[in-house]
Amino acid sequence: MNPEQKYFLERESERAITKYTTYAMGGGAIPVPLLDIAATTAIQVAMIKRLCEINGIEYKDEQSTALISAIASSFIGKFAASFVKAIPVIGWIFGIPAQVVASGILTHATGKAFMGYIGANKSIKKVRDFNVSEFMSRIKDNVDGGVDYLKDTLGKNVPDKVVDKLKNLNPEDSVQDVEQKLQDLAKEREVNKKSDENQGTEVEAFGRKVFKNNEEDFILWMNRPNKLSDGRTPKEVLAEGRSHEVISWLNVLSVVNPEYLDIPVDDSSSKEK
């Protein structure tokens, strides 16, 4: 990588971190416990996706999203300001500013941690291969940088209580949360996989019946866009777990009007007549 390319990547990465830090401060202003956590987490996930895009890091599966979501929500969730909001009157006065600041600091720190991590681990090209403990430790190490950024941006000192709470977050405690969430995801994916297999078997069995065991025609239909699916193929719809829709189309095909589903009609029997 030449100096110009390096400068471009660093500049674009800084722009992304700045943009999403601003967004996160808006997410932290939601005056409802847990919703602000979800909003800030989603923003951090979007930031990491953008940084991956800029820096050529693979981010393309739900495990990557789960990993970043778990990291973000674990840190943010441990910050007490979110629960302060549940206290009537006083919470709304003190909780909102504290969470706005914390969301901004943690998002900025996460972006910087990401850049530091990929810089120190050049062999890693996929988010799912990140070392959770090291990455979370880098987030904590970058809290001071986030504090300085917000001081410059807001023109005010960040409350000491907010900074102290952020610095006292223990990455190792959060690592356990992240690992548990990833285990839960793996179990959920296994359940979904079995469900998808069952749905596929059901569609295939009914499809063979409709097409009178003509495998070629059935495969052709599954891979052709039809009028009931807004131009999408039954195979695509089935992949989303919507087997009932595919079966309903097969019902129409067998009972009402095959041509409506863009299927060539076998009119040999009518010709014989």
C-alpha positions as CSV (number, residue, x, y, z in Angstrom):
1,M,0.0,0.0,0.0
2,N,1.4,3.3,-1.0
3,P,1.2,6.5,1.2
4,E,-1.6,7.9,-0.8
5,Q,-3.8,4.8,-0.4
6,K,-3.0,4.7,3.3
7,Y,-4.0,8.3,3.7
8,F,-7.2,7.8,1.8
9,L,-8.2,4.8,4.0
10,E,-7.4,6.6,7.2
11,R,-9.3,9.7,6.1
12,E,-12.4,7.7,5.1
13,S,-12.2,5.7,8.3
14,E,-12.0,8.8,10.4
15,R,-15.0,10.3,8.6
16,A,-17.0,7.1,9.3
17,I,-16.1,7.1,13.0
18,T,-17.1,10.8,13.3
19,K,-20.4,10.3,11.5
20,Y,-21.5,7.3,13.5
21,T,-20.3,8.8,16.8
22,T,-22.7,11.7,16.1
23,Y,-25.5,9.2,15.3
24,A,-24.9,7.3,18.5
25,M,-25.3,10.4,20.6
26,G,-28.7,10.7,19.1
27,G,-29.4,7.1,19.8
28,G,-28.4,7.6,23.4
29,A,-30.9,10.4,23.8
30,I,-33.9,8.0,23.5
31,P,-35.6,8.5,26.9
32,V,-36.6,4.8,27.3
33,P,-34.5,2.1,29.0
34,L,-33.1,-0.6,26.7
35,L,-34.3,1.2,23.5
36,D,-31.3,3.5,23.6
37,I,-29.0,0.4,24.0
38,A,-30.6,-1.2,21.0
39,A,-30.3,2.1,18.9
40,T,-26.6,2.6,19.9
41,T,-25.8,-1.0,19.2
42,A,-27.3,-0.9,15.8
43,I,-25.3,2.3,15.0
44,Q,-22.1,0.7,16.1
45,V,-22.8,-2.4,14.0
46,A,-23.4,-0.1,11.0
47,M,-20.1,1.7,11.7
48,I,-18.1,-1.5,11.8
49,K,-19.7,-2.6,8.6
50,R,-18.6,0.6,7.0
51,L,-15.1,0.4,8.4
52,C,-14.8,-3.2,7.1
53,E,-15.9,-2.0,3.6
54,I,-13.3,0.8,3.6
55,N,-10.5,-1.4,4.9
56,G,-11.2,-4.6,3.0
57,I,-12.3,-6.7,6.0
58,E,-14.9,-9.4,5.3
59,Y,-18.2,-8.8,7.0
60,K,-20.9,-10.8,5.3
61,D,-22.6,-13.2,7.7
62,E,-24.9,-13.0,10.7
63,Q,-22.1,-14.3,13.0
64,S,-20.2,-11.0,12.3
65,T,-23.3,-9.0,13.2
66,A,-23.8,-11.1,16.3
67,L,-20.3,-10.6,17.4
68,I,-20.3,-6.8,17.0
69,S,-23.8,-6.5,18.5
70,A,-22.9,-8.6,21.5
71,I,-19.7,-6.5,22.1
72,A,-21.6,-3.2,21.8
73,S,-24.6,-4.1,23.8
74,S,-22.5,-5.7,26.5
75,F,-20.5,-2.5,27.2
76,I,-23.4,-0.1,26.8
77,G,-25.7,-2.3,28.8
78,K,-23.3,-2.2,31.7
79,F,-23.4,1.6,31.8
80,A,-25.8,2.6,34.6
81,A,-27.2,5.7,32.9
82,S,-29.6,3.6,30.9
83,F,-31.3,2.5,34.0
84,V,-31.2,5.9,35.7
85,K,-33.8,6.9,33.1
86,A,-36.3,4.6,34.7
87,I,-36.4,6.9,37.7
88,P,-39.2,9.5,37.2
89,V,-38.2,13.1,36.9
90,I,-34.7,13.0,38.1
91,G,-33.7,10.2,35.7
92,W,-35.0,12.2,32.8
93,I,-32.8,15.2,33.8
94,F,-29.6,13.4,34.6
95,G,-29.9,10.1,32.7
96,I,-30.3,11.5,29.2
97,P,-27.2,13.7,29.1
98,A,-25.1,10.9,30.7
99,Q,-26.2,8.3,28.2
100,V,-25.7,10.7,25.2
101,V,-22.2,11.3,26.3
102,A,-21.5,7.6,27.1
103,S,-22.9,6.5,23.7
104,G,-20.7,8.9,21.9
105,I,-17.6,8.0,23.8
106,L,-18.1,4.2,23.4
107,T,-18.9,4.5,19.7
108,H,-15.8,6.6,19.1
109,A,-13.7,4.2,21.2
110,T,-15.1,1.2,19.3
111,G,-14.2,2.7,15.9
112,K,-10.7,3.5,17.1
113,A,-10.3,0.1,18.6
114,F,-11.3,-1.5,15.3
115,M,-8.7,0.5,13.5
116,G,-6.0,-0.3,16.0
117,Y,-7.0,-4.0,16.0
118,I,-6.8,-4.5,12.3
119,G,-3.6,-2.5,12.2
120,A,-2.0,-4.8,14.8
121,N,-3.4,-8.0,13.3
122,K,-2.9,-7.6,9.6
123,S,-3.4,-11.3,8.9
124,I,-7.0,-11.2,10.1
125,K,-9.4,-10.5,7.2
126,K,-12.7,-11.5,8.7
127,V,-14.7,-10.0,11.5
128,R,-15.7,-13.4,12.8
129,D,-12.0,-14.2,13.4
130,F,-11.6,-11.3,15.8
131,N,-10.2,-12.0,19.3
132,V,-13.1,-10.8,21.5
133,S,-11.0,-10.2,24.6
134,E,-8.3,-8.2,22.8
135,F,-10.9,-6.1,20.8
136,M,-12.9,-5.2,23.9
137,S,-9.7,-4.3,25.8
138,R,-8.9,-1.9,23.0
139,I,-12.3,-0.3,23.3
140,K,-11.6,0.4,27.0
141,D,-8.1,1.7,26.2
142,N,-9.7,4.2,23.7
143,V,-12.1,5.7,26.2
144,D,-9.8,8.6,26.9
145,G,-9.6,9.4,23.2
146,G,-13.4,9.3,23.0
147,V,-13.6,11.7,26.0
148,D,-11.2,14.1,24.3
149,Y,-13.2,14.0,21.1
150,L,-16.4,14.8,22.8
151,K,-14.8,17.6,24.8
152,D,-13.7,19.2,21.5
153,T,-17.0,18.6,19.9
154,L,-19.3,19.7,22.7
155,G,-17.0,22.4,24.0
156,K,-17.6,21.1,27.5
157,N,-15.9,18.8,30.0
158,V,-17.3,15.3,30.2
159,P,-18.7,14.6,33.7
160,D,-16.1,12.8,35.8
161,K,-18.8,10.2,37.0
162,V,-19.4,9.3,33.3
163,V,-15.7,8.8,32.6
164,D,-15.1,6.9,35.8
165,K,-18.0,4.5,35.0
166,L,-16.7,3.9,31.5
167,K,-13.1,3.3,32.7
168,N,-14.3,0.9,35.3
169,L,-16.0,-1.4,32.8
170,N,-14.3,-4.8,32.8
171,P,-13.7,-6.3,29.3
172,E,-13.3,-9.8,30.8
173,D,-16.8,-9.6,32.3
174,S,-18.2,-8.6,28.9
175,V,-16.3,-11.3,27.1
176,Q,-18.4,-13.9,28.9
177,D,-21.6,-12.1,27.8
178,V,-20.4,-12.1,24.2
179,E,-19.5,-15.7,24.2
180,Q,-22.8,-16.7,25.7
181,K,-24.7,-14.6,23.0
182,L,-22.6,-16.3,20.3
183,Q,-23.4,-19.7,21.7
184,D,-27.1,-18.8,21.8
185,L,-26.9,-17.7,18.1
186,A,-25.2,-21.1,17.2
187,K,-28.1,-23.0,18.8
188,E,-30.7,-20.8,17.1
189,R,-29.0,-21.3,13.7
190,E,-29.1,-25.1,14.2
191,V,-32.8,-25.0,15.1
192,N,-33.5,-22.8,12.0
193,K,-31.4,-25.1,9.8
194,K,-33.5,-28.1,10.9
195,S,-36.7,-26.1,10.3
196,D,-35.5,-25.0,6.9
197,E,-34.7,-28.7,6.0
198,N,-38.2,-29.8,7.1
199,Q,-39.8,-27.0,5.1
200,G,-37.8,-27.8,2.0
201,T,-38.8,-31.5,2.3
202,E,-42.5,-30.5,2.5
203,V,-42.3,-28.3,-0.5
204,E,-40.4,-30.8,-2.5
205,A,-42.9,-33.6,-1.7
206,F,-45.8,-31.5,-2.7
207,G,-44.0,-30.1,-5.8
208,R,-43.3,-33.6,-7.1
209,K,-47.0,-34.5,-6.7
210,V,-48.1,-31.3,-8.5
211,F,-45.6,-31.9,-11.3
212,K,-46.3,-35.7,-11.4
213,N,-42.7,-36.5,-10.6
214,N,-41.4,-34.5,-13.5
215,E,-38.2,-33.3,-11.7
216,E,-37.0,-31.1,-14.6
217,D,-40.2,-29.0,-14.7
218,F,-40.3,-28.7,-10.9
219,I,-36.7,-27.4,-10.7
220,L,-37.5,-25.0,-13.6
221,W,-40.5,-23.6,-11.7
222,M,-38.5,-23.3,-8.5
223,N,-35.9,-21.1,-10.2
224,R,-38.2,-19.0,-12.3
225,P,-39.8,-15.7,-11.2
226,N,-43.5,-15.9,-11.1
227,K,-46.3,-13.3,-11.0
228,L,-47.4,-14.0,-7.5
229,S,-44.0,-13.3,-6.0
230,D,-43.3,-9.9,-7.5
231,G,-40.7,-11.3,-9.8
232,R,-38.9,-13.5,-7.3
233,T,-38.3,-17.2,-7.6
234,P,-40.1,-19.7,-5.3
235,K,-36.6,-20.9,-4.3
236,E,-35.7,-17.5,-3.0
237,V,-38.9,-17.3,-1.0
238,L,-38.4,-20.7,0.4
239,A,-34.9,-19.7,1.6
240,E,-36.5,-17.0,3.7
241,G,-38.5,-19.7,5.5
242,R,-41.8,-18.9,3.8
243,S,-42.7,-22.4,2.7
244,H,-46.4,-21.8,3.2
245,E,-46.3,-19.2,0.4
246,V,-44.6,-21.6,-2.0
247,I,-47.1,-24.4,-1.2
248,S,-50.0,-22.0,-1.8
249,W,-48.6,-21.2,-5.2
250,L,-48.3,-24.9,-6.0
251,N,-51.9,-25.2,-5.0
252,V,-52.9,-22.6,-7.5
253,L,-50.7,-24.3,-10.1
254,S,-52.4,-27.6,-9.6
255,V,-56.0,-26.4,-9.2
256,V,-56.6,-23.1,-10.9
257,N,-54.5,-21.9,-13.7
258,P,-50.9,-23.1,-14.4
259,E,-50.2,-20.2,-16.8
260,Y,-50.7,-17.7,-14.0
261,L,-47.5,-19.0,-12.5
262,D,-45.6,-18.8,-15.7
263,I,-45.6,-22.6,-16.2
264,P,-45.9,-24.0,-19.7
265,V,-49.2,-25.9,-19.8
266,D,-49.1,-29.5,-21.0
267,D,-52.0,-29.5,-23.4
268,S,-51.3,-32.9,-25.0
269,S,-54.4,-34.4,-23.5
270,S,-56.6,-31.6,-25.0
271,K,-55.0,-32.2,-28.4
272,E,-55.8,-35.9,-28.2
273,K,-59.4,-35.0,-27.7
